[in-house]
Amino acid sequence: MKRGREQKLFILTFLGPPLALYAVFVLLPAFNAFRYSLTRWDGLSAPVWIGLSNFHKILTSGSTFLKAIEHNLFLTFVPGLIILPLALFFAYNIHQRVFGARLFRITFFFPNVISSVAIALLWILIYSTTNVGLLNNLLKMFGYRHPYAFTASDHLLWAIVPMIVWTATGFYMVLFLASMENIPETFYEAARLDGATPSHQFWHITLPLMWDVLTTGVVFLVVGGLKFFDAIWVMENGHPTPDTHTMATLMYSEVFQEYNVGYGTAVSVMLFLFVLAATLISLRLMRRERLEY
Amino acid sequence: MAAPFSKLTKGLKIAFLTAYLVTVVFPMIWVLYTSAKNTQEIYRSPFGLPKFITSPSRRHIKSLITNYRKAWVDSHFGRYFFNSIYVVGVSLALILLLGCMAAYVLARFEFWGRNAIYLLFLCGLLIPMQLVLIPLFFQFTDMGNWLTNLFAPPVRALGLGELTISLQNSHAGLILIYVSASLPFTVFVLTAFFRTLPGELREAAMLDGASEYRTFFSIMMPLGKPGIVTTAIFNFLGLWNEYLFALVFLTSDRLKTLPLGIASLSMQAQYRSDFGLLFAGLVISMLPVLLVYIVLQEKLTKGITIGALKG
């Protein structure tokens, strides 16, 4: 009897504090975001209920938001199409114990531990039009006389693509490598006995058995692309233009620079819906096509 | 027949891997050695090795020391560094403690509403923190006012002066957010982990008369170490490099964390071209995590992939 009551108290004291923190600082504000998004509010005076007007404005053709979501998709798929094959190629070769595999594995991952802000500054220096700029110095060696403004607003997004590839490839490589190492060696032995070539083995054993991890990788790419903020913010000095806004930077500048709290929150709600959709679709895909082994 | 051809592809592969290695590593090495040059030297030969290496002399070592002194002292990187250590350290300790507590109960006890609470935590994995940011900003103002109204009168009555509590622009506020936001993932991974631990140990301890609390702290927590290390690494990297929430919630310079410091350095870089300082600041923010990674790399990559695959 006493034991039961002690246990109840224990559960309460252990589960209570984390649950309360999570409810007050994550669930409650997440819920409030939906309320805010239905108002017009400058953050000081009383909010005015305006129904779905913010969303109407967001989805009007030619709005900054629609351009922003385009930029998010650009920053997801253009680097993604380079990253995934590259990471697979690296992971495969490292898995095959290519000469120097350990060194490659360790160094390719380097950029992932550095903060995204420091990476943005590093690439500002690489792209710099001053004497310091690594790439403009290279161009000079090839005879270009005038430095090229890589990070100008109208093509900043292209300049960010190599930065994302440089940063993220190591992460996906490590992810894929872990999954390749989980595939039992007996599968390959059996295939070899049947005369399968290495490329056969890769396409018919390795890749299909990695399906789950590949899907996870795509989800990470999409979610990361949808939330993209740091590098744009730093490279644009806190003032992105409609040419460079992503959903997250648009949200920030609408709320904290223009004081359109309702509109900015509506942007964040859209961001949430996109992240949710991407995650649910991928979970669905994983369940349907999962290969058991 | 196939041998020379496969040798060629093998060579090409290694050449390509090496080229990529250079692309990844060279910018970092460039930052590292350039941080030892003064700005004139950087302008004159942006890629040349610093004189400090080519012709070591007291004068050239001085430009290295000047850069780092400027970054560490004048540009407050020393302060940002310790602010980051403080915020991330306290957050991590709380995350791991609270995360273990919740996960242990969810994994090891049967009670009404357990699955609902577990699912509620899982929902957090789907909520991007951008959604929470704006309402939280205003909620912090309200909560600060509320706490001030609650505690200021008794403090005043005791003659201890005027008390104002603010969650905005304070480390405590940021820590609260970091802890709460990291809980869903931490609880998720640790619950899975605690489920794999043998239940007999708990029963044996209880039979010996240990209380539930004692059993948890002296038996289950130590057994959970591998899971705790994984989540610690994963959360550490995320928080150490976190920018958006720090940007919104820390406004005074004395509170800023490292990512904010680097960001303000890069904004200055636009009109004040003290490149020596800039490179030194970059090294201060990059090198410590890189060193930690090199030492712990086996554990760290494992932690990140486990974390990522579960998340």
Interface residues (C-beta under 8 A of the other chain):
Chain A: E6 Q7 K8 F10 I11 F14 L15 P17 P18 L19 L21 Y22 V24 F25 V26 L27 L28 P29 A30 N32 A33 Y36 G43 L86 F90 N93 V98 F99 G100 L103 F104 R105 I106 T107 F108 F109 F110 P111 N112 V113 I114 S115 S116 V117 A118 A120 L121 L122 I124 L125 I126 T130 N131 V132 G133 L134 N137 W166 G170 F171 V174 L175 A178 V213 T216 F220 V223 L226 K227 F229 D230 W233 V234 N237 G238 M247 A248 M251 Y252 V255 F256 V261 G264 T265 S268 V269 L271 F272 V275 L276 T279
Chain B: K10 K13 I14 L17 T18 Y20 L21 T23 V24 V25 P27 M28 W30 V31 I42 Y43 P46 F47 L98 G99 M101 A102 Y104 V105 L106 F109 F111 I117 L120 F121 C123 G124 L126 I127 P128 Q130 L131 V132 L133 I134 P135 L136 F137 F138 Q139 L176 I177 V179 S180 A181 L183 P184 V187 S211 E212 Y213 F216 L237 W240 N241 Y243 L244 L247 V248 L258 P259 L260 I262 A263 L265 S266 M267 A269 Q270 S273 F275 L278 F279 L282 S285 M286 V289 L290 V292 Y293 I294 Q297 L300 T301 K302 I304 T305 A308 L309
